[in-house]
Amino acid sequence: RAILPLTQARGTILNEISALRATHRGGTMANLGLQMGWANLSPRWRGLWGSATLPLDYGTPYMDKVLVLMTDGNNEWHDWAEGAPGACRTTGSSPASRSGYEYDGDADETAYCRLRQNRLGLANPTNANARAEIDARMSRLCASIKQAGIIVYTVTFNVSASSTQTLYRNCASRPEHYFNSPDAAALRSAFREIAGQLANLR
């Protein structure tokens, strides 16, 4: 689905959330979601989200830019150890076009395509190495976003890996901006706390 532009219309936001559908497997690439969150807030992307004046400049009086990133898993591919059968391969003249690829129904495709296609340019494209690279890219992106003056909140939901919890804790602007939510009740509480903190800012 296309990204929902900045809006104050609560109903529009809730309808968009209700229309979201989970995909089967495919893995998690949180760095890409983080990147698009920044694009929604950065004035460098002004005019591409349905408004000629949004996003506002950094440092605009009485305005805070806030990004909330949540995950329910580690950055990784869900892929066959020996490589997915019939990995996506070019059959047409335009690799940029979806019609230029052949698919065999396997769901383990991400924004970086298949793991064995090595779109990350790794010397050894294993899942562990790819995860380390995605985590590193996410860490660098978090640092750049915070340096730009954006307040970052992070939430892990039902995530047991301490490395992922540490990644998200370090990504948050402050220690109290990170929330580890082991269950749905804790997740709701985390978002209530975030909403309360933002209301206090206003």
Disulfide bonds with the S-S distance in Angstrom:
Cys88-Cys113 2.35
Cys142-Cys171 1.96
